[in-house]
Amino acid sequence: MKGRLIALDHISGQEAAALMVDGRLEDLLIDTDTAPRPGAIFRAIVDRQIKGQGGVFVKLPDGTGFLRNAKGLRPRQTVLVQVTGYAEAGKATPVTMKVLFKSRYAIITPDAPGLNISRSIRDEDTRDTLLEIAHDAMAGLPYGLILRSSCDGAASDDIAEDIQTMSDLTARVLEHASGTTAERLTDGDGPHLVAWREWGDAEMIETTAGCFEDHGILDQIDAMRTSKVSLRGSGHMFIEPTRALIAVDVNTAGDTSIAAGLKANIAAARDLPRQLRVRGLGGQIVLDLAPLAKKDRRQFETTLRAAFKADLIETSLAGWTPLGHFELQRKRERLPLDDLL
């Protein structure tokens, strides 16, 4: 199938969403009831400081969170925190005090006043129109607002309604921010809502039960659970999670041409964000590339940087090691696919 398809279904009783582009699985979200969703907001209680790590543990209703850069907090103090990602096994849930209320068109920033419009919207008339909408919707409110790139081309009424919904949610949460016990104030968005919020419009949206099987999505998910990935053109790579890091090994396979190594590495760079995204992998990532001349490193880096620029999950390109490996650091916003299934 050509074009973009958003499929909303369930896997093993859990809510799931899949994004297909030209028949290929581009993104996958599966819910879990074993950990708080990223974006969930809690009233937490400061527990104890961790010397040397610049953070504190906080008590959540059903566990423990870890808050970095937590200067000036005292034990038993109440703080408002938001889950930023999933924790590694045996570790505390990562949280932040920089709480955001994020929807499709608007992001409310309670602690950062001001009205801002996405820089990717360049048309001055459009920016002026959006600024008028923002001023009208936020009149008298003490919060900040960011209008996202998805506002470009959207109906004014839809944008204004989205701002109103998020500002009302912000007011309700802040009203319950103070207290003496840990409490969950919002659950965070599930896969279906995140798909609406982040994936934008599609030529087709499928919501019938069993649509994953009908569109061959389950088969592509099964393929993502194997370590070997065939690359377009030639070569393949192996993606293998270990306890310490994610190892990616790129090979030229049967191609013995002079440019075989560069071709395989470029193909791996282009497909790596999708592979990590769908597999739910994050943390430290080490690329053991196919043979690559130093003069070709810049071309590889440019391709890799462009590939991750379009990815929603924060990824830092750390650079080359003395042994010629390339390292990345990726935020753990999702649980590994194997853990979910």
N, C-alpha and C positions, 0 to 999 in steps of 0.2 A: 504493500500500500504506500502511495506517495503522500507527502504532506505530514502534518503533525496530528497525532492522536493522543488524547488524554483518556486513560482507562481507569475507572474507579471501581474497585472490587474488594474482596477479602481473601486473605491467605491464612489458613489454619485458624479461622475465627477472628483474625486481626484485620483491622482496616488497612487497605493498601492502595497505592496510586502508582501508575506507570506512565511515563512519557515515551511515546514512540515517534521517531522521525524517519520517514521513508522506510518504514518497516523494521528499524533497528531500535533496540531498547536504549534510550538515552539517559533515563533517570528512573529511580525506583524508591518509593517510600513505604515502609512497613511499620505499623504501630507496635508498641510493646507495653505490657503492664508490669514489667519488672523494674523500670526506672522512670524517674520524672522526665517528661518531654522537655527538650530545649525550648526556652521561652516561658516555661512555667514560672510563676512568681510566688514567693513565699515570704511570710513574716518569720524571720529566723532569730534565734537567740545566740549571741556570741558565747562560745565555749572557752577555748584556750588558744593562746598564740603559739605559733611554730617559729621558734628562734632560728634565724639564718635563712628562712624561706620567705620572709616578708608577708606572711599571711596568717589567717586564723581559721580554726574549725568553727563551724556554726551548726547549731542543732536545727534540723528540719523535722517535720511531723513524723516522718517514717525513716529517718536516717541522719546522715551527716553530710554537710557541705564544706567545701574549702574555698575560702575567699582570699584572693591575692590582693596585694597593695592595700592592706587594711590597717592603716595607721590611725592612731587615736581612738581605737575602739576598746571598750572595757568589758570584762566578763559580765554575762547576764544582761548585756545591753540588747535591745530590740533593733533589728535592722531589716530593711526591705531588700531582698535579693532576687535575682533572676537566674535560672539555669542556662548556662551557655553551651553545654554539650554533655556527652555521656562520659562517665568515668571508666577508667580501666578497672579490671577485676580487682576487688579488694581495696579500692581507693574511694575517697569521698567525691561526691558530686561537685563539679566545678560550677561556681556561681559568681555573680558580679553585682555590685551595687549600682551600676549604670543601667537602670531599668528602662527598657524601650517597649512601646506598644505599637506593634507593627502589623499593618494590613496591606492590602493590594496596592493602594494608592498613597497611603499616608503612614508616617511614623511619628508618633507623639513622643517627645523627649521631656519628661517632667523636670529634669535637673539642668536642662540646657535651653533656655529661652531663645526665641528668635524664629523667624520664618525663612526657610531655605528651600530651594528648588534644585533637583538633580542637575548636575552640570552637563549630563548627556542631552538635555533638552536645550537646544541652541537657538531656536527661533525666538526672536525677541517678542513678537506679538503673543506667542504661546506663553512665554514666561510672564508677560504682563497680565494675561488672563488668569493664569494660575495664581499669581500673587494676589489678585483681587479676590479670588475664591478663598484663599488662605486667610486674608484679612477679615473677610466677612464671617467665616466659620470659626475663627479663633478669637473674635472680639471679646475682650474682657477676661480671657482665660490666661492663667500664668504659665502655661506650658509652652514648650517649643514645638515646632512642626517641620518635618521634612517631607516634601512632595516627591515621590519616587518617579523614575523614568517611565513607568507604566502610565503615568498621567498624560503622556503625549498621545493625543488622539482620543482620549477617553471623554465621555460626556461630563459636562460640568456638574450636573445633578448627582451623578454617581460619585464623583470626587468629593463633593460637599457632604454627601451622606456618609461616605467612608470616614471622613474627618470627624463628623459628629459622633459616629459609633465609637471610634477610638478615644475621643475626648471624654465621652460618657463612661467608658470602661476605665479610663485613667482616674477619673474622679471617684468611682466606686472603690477601686483598689486602694487609692491613697487614703480614703476615708477609714479603711480598716488596717492601715499600716502600723498603727500603735496598738500595743497590747502586751500582755505578760507571757503569752504562750506561743509556741511555734504553730503556724497555720498555713495551709495552702490557700492562696487567694485566687489564682487562675491555674488552669491545667496545661496551658500551652496548646498550640494548634495541632490537630491530628493530620494524617497524610492527605485526606481529601481537601481540607481547608488550606494546607500548605500548597497543594497543587494549584488550587484556584489563586492563591496569593502570589506564587512565584513563577508559575509556568506560562502565564498569560493566555491569550486566545489560541485556539486550535481549530483546524478544519473540522474535526470531529471529536465529540466528547461521548464516551461510552460509559454508561452507569449500570447496565443490566448485570445481574448476578451471573458469574461464569464468563464474563467478557475477557478475562486474562487468558483463559483456555481458548476461546474463540479466535483470538488474534495472535496466538502463538507466543504469548508473553511468558507463560510458564516454562516453555522449552528454552527460551533465552535466559530465564532466571537460572535454570538448571545448568546451562553452559557457564554462567558466571560463577558457579560453585567449584569449577575445576581450575587448577592453577595455570594451565597452558592457554595462551591466547594467540591465535593466528593473526598475523599482521597483514594489512592490505599491501599488495605488491609481492612481498616475499618476507621470509623470516617469521619468527615468533618470539614471544616473551613469556616468562613464568613469573607469576605474582604469588609470593608465598609469605604469609604473615608468620612471624615468630613472636616470642614473648617480648623481645626488646625492640623490634623494628619490623618494617615491611620490606622484604627483599624482592627486587625486580631484576630479573636476568634476561637480557636481550640477546638473541642469537640470529645469525644470518641463515640458518638452515642449510639448504642445498645450493644457495647462491654463492658462487665463488668469484664473481666479478670484482673489479677494483673498487667500485662504489657500493658494494654489498653492505658493508658496515654502516655507512652513512645513511643508506636507504632504510635499513632496518631500524636504526635509531630515530630517524625522523618519523617513521610510521608509528613507533612506540610512543614518541612524544605527543603526537596528535591524539592517540587513543587513550593515553594514560589517565587524564582527568575523568573520562567516562567510566573507565574500569574501576577506579578508586571510588567514584561516586556511587555507582550501582552496588559495588561490593561492600560499601559502608566502611571503608578503611581509612584510618588516619594515624597521626603520630609521626614518628621518624620513618622516612622512606629512603632507601639506598638503591640507586640504579647502577647495576653492573652492566655497562653497555657493551655492544658489539665493538670490535676494533674500530677506533676512530682517531684519525690524525688530529693533532692539536690545531691545525689550521681550520678544521671543520667544527671546532667546538662552538664558535660563535653562532654558526648557523643552527646548530642543535639547540643552544640556549634560547635563541630568538623564537624558534618554533615552539619550544616548551613553554616559554613565557606567554606567548600568544594563546596557546591552548588553555592554560590555567586562568588567563585573564577573563575568559567567558564563563568560568566555573563559579558557582555560588558559594562554595566553601573556601574559607581563607586558607591559602597555601603559600608558604614562604620558600623561595628557591635559595637554599643555603650556598650552593656552589660545589666546586670540585674538591676532592680529597687528594692527598699526595699519591694515592694508588690509582687515580684516574676514575674513581667512582663519582657519581653526582648525587648530592643529598638534598632532600626536601623536608619541610616540617609542615604537617597538615593538621588542621583543627579536627578534633574528634566530635563532629556534630551528629554522627550516626553510629548505630551499633553494627558490628560486622554481620554480613548477610547470613553466614553460617550460624551465628548465635540466634538470629531471629527465626531461622527455619529448622 
